[in-house]
Amino acid sequence: MRLLLPLAALLAAAPVAAQPLPRVAIRTTEGTIVVSLETRRAPITAANFLRYVDAHKFDGKTFYRAARARSDPKRGLIQGGIDSNIRESFFPIKHEPTSRTGLRHVDGTLSMARNAPGSAMGDFFITIAPAPGLDAAPDYPGYAAFGHVVSGMDVAHRILAKPTWPGGHSLTTMGQSIRQPVKIISVRRLP
């Protein structure tokens, strides 16, 4: 009996293994991008994305924006999702800035698209190359990073290279609308 008590105490003190971060496969006509979601560091934003995934809201949608850097067209971001379609959206979520989560917009970061902070719904983007200008700063809310690409960056690069229209939805998106948007076939959680 004396040996069981120390053994029980040792087992009780053993750290519980953290659950692995959920992974999601974004299957497109250009190939598959697998992302890992930061559910512990950005719980609101990751849960929002998973809500769209589980409701199959991204199925049949597109990557519709390729924002290339003027200095290097192989750098930038690709944006996809519901394309601001209110009928397809859930309610907007609270903004989780990188200053709170500790995440950064590095190469392959998954982040939420939005207008004003607190307006993010069902549009997301993937950075191709580091984009520190998207991180929060003292007088700038930045964007809510909530995951990263674990495979398929070659697919993201192909989408970024797609031809775009000269116009845009706004002055900031001029020349960034993909002429033939890349279809998102399905978005599913991986086991």
C-alpha positions, -999 to +999 in steps of 0.1 A: +000+000+000+029+024+007+041+020-028+007+027-044+004+062-027+037+076-042+029+061-075-006+076-075+008+110-065+034+107-094+007+099-119-015+127-107+013+152-111+022+140-147+014+167-173-015+159-195-005+159-232-020+188-250-045+180-278-029+185-312-040+215-331-068+208-356-058+205-392-080+213-422-077+204-459-087+231-484-092+212-516-091+234-547-089+230-585-052+239-582-045+213-554-048+209-517-036+233-489-035+218-454-036+243-425-032+239-388-054+261-366-042+279-335-072+270-313-053+278-281-038+311-291-066+325-313-097+306-300-124+330-313-110+332-348-101+295-351-135+285-338-152+309-363-132+293-392-141+258-380-178+268-378-177+276-415-158+244-422-183+222-403-212+239-420-196+233-454-199+270-461-166+272-481-175+243-504-180+256-540-166+291-531-133+305-545-100+320-539-109+353-556-080+377-547-043+376-554-026+406-539+010+406-552+037+429-538+048+455-563+084+450-554+082+412-559+052+395-575+061+362-559+052+377-525+018+387-513-014+370-502-043+351-516-079+355-503-108+332-504-141+323-487-176+335-490-166+367-508-185+389-483-218+372-492-241+381-462-265+353-470-236+328-465-222+343-433-225+339-396-224+369-373-191+388-372-166+379-345-145+398-320-111+408-333-081+389-319-051+411-327-016+396-330-006+417-300-029+396-279-023+361-295+014+364-300+010+351-336+027+369-365+021+371-402+050+351-415+052+330-447+021+307-448+001+324-421-037+319-422-056+351-412-091+366-413-100+391-439-121+420-425-131+456-430-131+472-395-120+453-364-148+431-353-163+427-388-146+394-398-169+367-410-162+340-436-133+354-457-097+344-450-063+349-465-029+331-467+003+351-467+030+342-492+062+356-476+064+374-443+039+403-440+047+422-407+026+451-419-004+430-411+005+425-375-010+448-348+010+479-338+003+505-311-021+526-332-030+498-357-053+468-350-038+446-377-054+414-388-062+382-368-037+355-376-051+321-365-032+293-382-005+283-407+000+262-438+016+228-431+015+216-467+005+230-501+024+263-503+031+254-539-007+256-545-008+290-527+020+302-550+001+290-581-030+309-570-010+340-563+004+339-599-031+338-615-039+366-639-060+394-623-083+422-636-070+458-636-100+470-615-110+461-580-137+464-553-119+494-537-087+515-542-068+491-520-077+460-541-072+475-576-056+448-598-061+420-573-093+402-585-084+369-601-098+367-636-108+331-632-112+325-595-098+292-582-127+270-570-126+256-535-140+221-539-142+213-502-128+223-468-128+195-442-112+187-409-085+161-410-085+132-385 
